[in-house]
Amino acid sequence: MIELLFVVCLAGSTTECQEQSLLYQDISTQTCVFAAQPELAKWVETHPNFRIRSWKCQPLNFEERET
């Protein structure tokens, strides 16, 4: 499972930020990288008060998610 992990901040703020993620099955990390920008653009359209600060594609680490 691949995770598109991204950090979003409230528009106009660099300190009020949070992590968000989208999960994908049966794709590679490279495919995630190519598909990320359109997916992030869709997310921003539905969350207009936020701006994406950073993003990355990575294999999902269930151990890190549970802590």
Secondary structure, 3 states (H helix, E strand, C coil): CEEEEEEEEECCCCCCEEEEEEEECCCCHHHHHHHHHHHHHHHHHHCCCEEEEEEEEEECCHHHHHC
